[in-house]
Amino acid sequence: MKQPLFNPSIYFCLFLCFVFFNCGGKSVRLEESLVTQNKDMIIISPVFDEYVTFDLNHLIDSLRYIKLELTDESLIGEITKLEIFEDRIYILDYNTKALFVFSIEGEYLFKIHQLGNGPGEYSQLDFFTLDRERRRIYLTDLMSYFIIEYDLKGNYISQVKIPYWNRGILPVSDDTYFIYSNYVNNSTNLSHEFNMFYTDKAFNIKKG
């Protein structure tokens, strides 16, 4: 099956690169964006006062609506995040603390909904990402500080304790991760707060 041009993970990384915030440094206005610069980084804060339109006709060859199958098991409270990979749709629902999986035709297949304190279970569900190369699902539980790994069929594989707070994780390879932290709640565990981390598989920070 031909892969779509739009890859949410790539755009997620690009978006994060534009949302750094730092209190120090001199601010100037450049091309309608606030640019803050210090010795370590350049921060660009986009201005969203006006809507900008884009012509997507050259990128889209067809458009379709997919009606998701509605059952007692597939009732979604909130679409917190959505990803499409191959012939499946993955939807994170923060309200029900579940990850729903549908076929590309909208048929309900299964969901991951494992509340508890045992292996493969979580207290809350804050974030998910797909590792397309290794064909894995990663769920983030910030209450219990766990990242839980499943295969694409929803079978539990393993879970790892997170040593610091984060908003999301993106596997880069078999042994490295890209982690978005947003300068929050890490002062007790780290000597310096970071917005993003590049870590090894054991979550040792290689670069921040």
BARO-579863 format. One record per atom (N, C-alpha, C): y, x, z. Coordinates in steps of 0.05 Angstrom, whole numbers, plus 32768, in hexadecimal, padded with zeros to 4 digits. Atoms other than C-alpha are relative to their C-alpha. Layout:
# BARO-579863
YXZ
...
//
This chain:
# BARO-579863
7FE880118000
800080008000
801980118000
7FE77FF08003
8044801B7FED
80107FFE801A
7FF180007FE8
806C8030802A
801D7FF77FFB
7FE580098004
80B0800E8033
801480168003
7FEB7FEC7FFE
80F08035802A
800C8002801B
7FF380007FE6
81098020806E
7FEB80088015
80107FF77FEA
80E9804680A7
800F7FFE801A
7FF180047FE8
8101802C80EA
800380188012
7FFF7FE87FEF
80EF806C810F
801580147FF8
7FEC7FED800A
811B809780E2
801C7FF68006
7FE5800B7FFA
8156806880E9
80057FFF801D
7FFC7FFF7FE3
814B80658134
800A801C8008
7FF77FE57FF9
815280B18138
801C80057FF6
7FE57FFD800A
818F80B0810B
80147FF28011
7FED800F7FF0
81AF807B8135
8005800E801A
7FFC7FF27FE7
81A380A28175
801280187FFD
7FEF7FE98004
81C680DE8157
801D7FF97FFF
7FE480098001
820580B48152
80097FF28019
7FF7800E7FE8
820680978198
800280128019
7FFB7FEF7FE9
820F80D481C4
801B7FF9800C
7FE780047FF3
824580CB81F7
800480178014
7FFA7FEA7FEE
82678103821F
801D7FFD8009
7FE580047FF5
82A48100824D
801280177FFB
7FF07FE88003
82BB81478242
800780057FE3
7FFA7FF9801B
82DD81638204
80197FF17FF6
7FE8800C800C
8318815181D8
7FF87FEC7FEB
800680158012
8317811081B2
80157FFE7FEA
7FEE80048016
83348106816D
7FF67FE87FF0
800880168011
833380CD813B
7FFC800B7FE4
80077FF5801A
831080DE80FA
7FF07FEB7FF0
800D80128012
82FE80AE80C2
7FF57FE7800F
800680197FF2
82FF807180F0
7FEA80038015
80147FFB7FEB
82CD80918121
800B80128015
7FF77FEF7FEB
82DA80AF8164
7FEE80198001
800F7FE78001
82C580F88162
800880118019
7FFC7FEF7FE8
82BD812081A3
7FF1801A7FFC
800D7FE68005
82AE816A81A0
800380128018
7FFF7FEA7FEC
829D819F81D3
7FEF80177FF6
800D7FE7800A
827A81E281CF
7FE27FFB7FF9
801C80048004
823481C381CF
7FFA7FEB7FEA
800780158013
8239818681A1
80197FF37FF5
7FEC8012800C
826181598174
7FF57FE48002
8008801B7FFB
825E81108186
80107FED7FEF
7FF380138012
826E80D98153
7FF97FE4800B
8003801B7FF7
82788093816F
800A7FED7FEB
7FF780128016
827A80618135
80107FE9800B
7FEF80177FF9
82AE802A8137
7FF57FE87FF1
800C8018800B
82927FE4812C
80137FE88001
7FEC80167FFF
82D37FBC812B
7FFE7FEF7FE7
800280108019
82C77FA680E3
7FE480037FF5
801A8000800D
82887F9480BF
8002800F7FE5
80017FF28019
82747FC18085
7FE87FF57FF0
8016800B8010
824A7FA4804C
7FF580167FEE
800E7FEC8010
82177FCB8024
7FF17FF07FEA
800F800B8017
81F97FBB7FE0
7FE3800A8002
801C7FF77FFD
81AD7FBD7FEC
7FEF7FF77FE8
8010800A8017
81997FA07FA8
7FEF80167FF3
80107FEA800D
81837FE47F8E
7FEA800A8012
80157FF87FEE
81567FED7FCB
7FEA7FEB8003
801280177FFB
81357FA87FCD
7FF77FF47FE5
800A800D8019
81087F8D7F96
7FF57FE48005
8009801B7FFA
80F17F4F7FBB
80077FF9801D
7FF980097FE6
80FF7F257FF8
7FEE7FE88007
801280167FF8
80D07EF8801F
80037FFA801E
800080087FE4
80CE7ED28060
7FE37FFD800A
801B80017FF5
80917ED8808D
80017FEE8019
800180127FEA
80827E9E80BB
7FE980098013
80147FF67FED
805E7EB880F9
7FF07FE8800B
801180157FF6
80237E8F8110
80077FFB801E
7FF880087FE5
80347E68814F
7FE97FF4800F
8016800A7FEF
7FFE7E608184
80098004801D
7FFA7FFB7FE4
7FFD7E6081D0
8000801E8006
80027FE37FFC
7FEA7EAA81CC
801680107FF3
7FED7FF08010
801E7EBE8199
801D7FF78005
7FE5800A7FFA
805B7E9C81B9
801280178009
7FEE7FEA7FFB
80947ED081B8
80197FF6800E
7FE880077FF2
80CD7ECC81E9
8019800E7FF5
7FE97FF1800B
80FA7F0281CC
7FF580167FEE
80077FEA8011
80F47F318191
801180188008
7FF27FE97FF6
81097F7181B4
800180167FEB
80027FEC8015
80F17F9F817D
7FEA7FF87FED
801480068014
80CB7F98813C
7FFC80177FEE
80077FEB8014
80A67FCA8110
7FEB7FF57FEE
801580068013
807D7FC180D2
7FF280197FF7
800F7FE88009
80467FF280C1
7FE77FF67FF1
801580088012
80167FE98087
7FFF7FE27FFE
8002801D8004
7FFE7FA0808A
80047FF1801A
7FFD800E7FE7
80137F8F80D1
801D8001800A
7FE580027FF4
80517F7980F7
7FFC8003801E
80017FFB7FE3
805B7F93813F
801A7FF7800C
7FE8800B7FF3
808B7F6D816C
7FFE8004801E
7FFE7FFD7FE3
809F7F8181B2
80107FE9800B
7FF380167FF2
80B17F4781E0
80058009801D
7FFA7FF77FE5
80D57F5F821E
7FFC7FEA8015
800280177FED
80D47F19823E
7FE47FFC800A
801C80057FF8
80897F10823D
7FF1801A8006
800C7FE57FFB
807B7F5C8244
7FE780037FEF
80177FFF8012
804E7F5B8207
8008800C7FE5
7FFC7FF6801C
80467F7D81C3
7FEE7FEE7FEE
800E80128012
80327F4A818E
7FFB800D7FE5
80077FF5801A
800E7F5D814E
7FF87FE97FED
800680148014
800E7F318110
7FF9800F7FE6
80057FF5801B
7FF47F3C80CA
801A7FFD7FF0
7FE880018011
80277F458092
80047FE47FF5
7FFE801C8009
80197EFC8080
80097FEE8017
7FF7800F7FE9
802D7EE680C6
7FEA7FF68012
801780087FEF
7FE77EDA80E3
8000800F801A
80027FF37FE6
7FE37EE8812D
7FE5800E8003
80187FF07FFE
7FB17F208139
7FF88005801E
80057FFB7FE3
7FB67F358182
801A8009800D
7FE97FF67FF2
7FE67F4C81B7
7FF780138017
80057FEF7FE9
7FE87F8381EC
80117FF48017
7FF3800C7FE9
7FF87F61822E
7FF080068019
80117FF67FEB
7FDB7F898267
801080068019
7FF07FFC7FE8
80037F7E82A6
7FED80088018
80107FF77FE9
7FE97FA382E3
8005801D8006
7FFC7FE47FF8
7FE17FE88302
7FE880127FF8
80177FF08008
7FA0800082E2
8004800E7FE6
7FFE7FF2801A
7F92802B82A5
80057FED7FE9
7FF980118016
7FB2800D8268
80127FE98007
7FEF80167FF7
7FDC7FDD8292
801C800A8006
7FE57FF87FFB
80267FDC829E
800E7FEB8011
7FF080127FEF
805A7FBD82CD
80147FF17FEF
7FEE800D8013
808C7FAF8296
7FFE800F7FE5
80027FF4801A
80937FBE824C
801C80037FF5
7FE57FFA8007
80D47FE08238
800480097FE3
7FFC7FF3801A
80C8800281F5
7FE480047FF3
80197FF9800E
8093800D81C0
800880107FE7
7FFD7FF28019
808C803B8185
7FE480047FF3
80197FFC800F
80578047814F
8000801D7FF7
80057FE6800C
803C808C813F
7FF07FFB7FE6
800D80078019
802D808080F6
7FEC80157FF6
80137FEC8009
800A80C280E9
7FE67FFF8010
801880017FEF
7FDA80BE8125
7FF67FE48004
8008801C7FFE
7FD780728121
7FFC7FF8801D
800080067FE3
7FE980668169
80187FEE8006
7FEA800F7FF4
801480358191
8007800C801B
7FF77FF67FE6
803D804F81CB
80127FEB800D
7FF180137FF0
8057801F8201
800D800F8017
7FF17FF37FEA
808B80358234
80047FEC8017
7FFC80107FE8
808A8019827B
801280108012
7FED7FF07FF1
80C98031829E
7FFF7FF9801E
800380077FE4
80B8800E82E0
7FEC8013800D
80157FEE7FF6
8079803782EA
8001801C7FF5
7FFD7FE5800D
8090807382C0
7FE780087FF1
80177FFA8010
805680708290
80057FFC7FE2
80028005801D
804D80788245
7FE27FFB7FFA
801C80078004
800D8055822F
7FF980007FE3
80087FFC801C
7FE8806481EF
7FE97FED7FF9
80158012800A
7FBF803181C7
7FFB80077FE3
80047FFE801D
7F9F80328182
800C7FE87FF3
7FF38016800F
7FB88003814C
7FF17FE58003
800F80197FFB
7F827FD08160
80057FF6801C
7FF980097FE5
7F9F7FCB81A7
7FED800B8015
80127FF47FEC
7F697FF581C9
800E8016800F
7FF47FEC7FEE
7F80801E8204
7FF4801C7FFB
80097FE48003
7F7C806A81FB
800680118019
7FF97FF07FE9
7FA3808C8232
801C7FF9800A
7FE580037FF7
7FE1808C825C
8009801A800E
7FF57FE77FF5
801080C38273
80187FF98012
7FE980057FEE
804080C482AE
8019800E7FF5
7FE77FF5800A
808880CF8298
800F800D8017
7FF37FF27FEA
80AC810382C3
801E7FF98003
7FE480077FFF
80F180E682B4
80047FE67FF1
7FF9801A800C
811280A5829F
800780037FE3
7FF98000801C
811880958255
80027FE47FF5
7FFE801A800D
812A805D8226
7FEC7FFD7FE9
801280028016
80F8806D81F0
7FF4801B7FF8
800E7FE88008
80C7809F81D3
7FF77FFE7FE3
80097FFF801C
80B780B4818C
7FEF80197FFC
80117FE88005
807B80E2817F
8009800E7FE6
7FF87FF08016
808F811A8151
7FE8800D7FF3
801A7FF4800A
804A813B814A
7FEC7FFB8016
801580047FED
8009813F8170
8008800A801C
7FFB7FF47FE6
8029816781A8
801E80018007
7FE480007FFA
8074815981A7
800B7FE37FFF
7FF3801B7FFF
80A0811C81B7
801E80037FFE
7FE380038000
80E7810781AA
80067FE98013
7FFC80147FEB
810180E181E7
801E7FFA8003
7FE480087FFC
814280B981EE
80037FF8801D
7FFC80057FE3
815C80B98236
801A7FF38006
7FE6800C7FFC
81A680A68232
800D8007801B
7FF27FF67FE8
81BD80CF826F
7FFC7FEF8019
800380137FEA
819F809E82A1
7FE980088012
80157FFF7FEB
817880A782E2
7FEF80198000
80107FE78000
816180EF82D8
800B80168011
7FF37FEB7FF0
818E81148308
7FEE80098017
80127FF87FEA
81588114833E
7FE980117FF6
80177FF1800B
81248133830F
800880187FF0
7FF77FEB8011
814E815F82E3
801A800C800A
7FE77FF37FF7
8185819182F0
80187FF87FEF
7FEB80088012
81AC817782B4
7FF77FE77FF1
80068019800F
81AF81328294
800280067FE2
7FFF7FFE801D
819F812D824A
7FFF7FE47FF4
80018019800F
81A680F68217
7FE57FFE7FF1
801A7FFF800E
8168810B81EF
7FF180198007
80117FE97FFB
812D813881FB
7FED80057FE9
80167FF88011
80FD815E81CF
7FEC800E8012
80137FF77FEC
80BE816981F8
7FE580067FF3
801B7FFC8008
8077818181F3
7FF07FE7800A
801080177FF9
803C81518200
7FFF7FFA801D
800080047FE3
8040815C824B
801C7FF9800A
7FE580087FFA
808A81488248
80118016800C
7FEF7FEA7FF9
80A4818D8257
801680037FEB
7FEA80008012
80E981918239
8003801A7FF1
7FFC7FE88011
80EF81C281FF
801D80037FF8
7FE380008006
813681AD81EE
800C7FE68008
7FF380197FF7
8168817B8208
801C7FFF7FF5
//
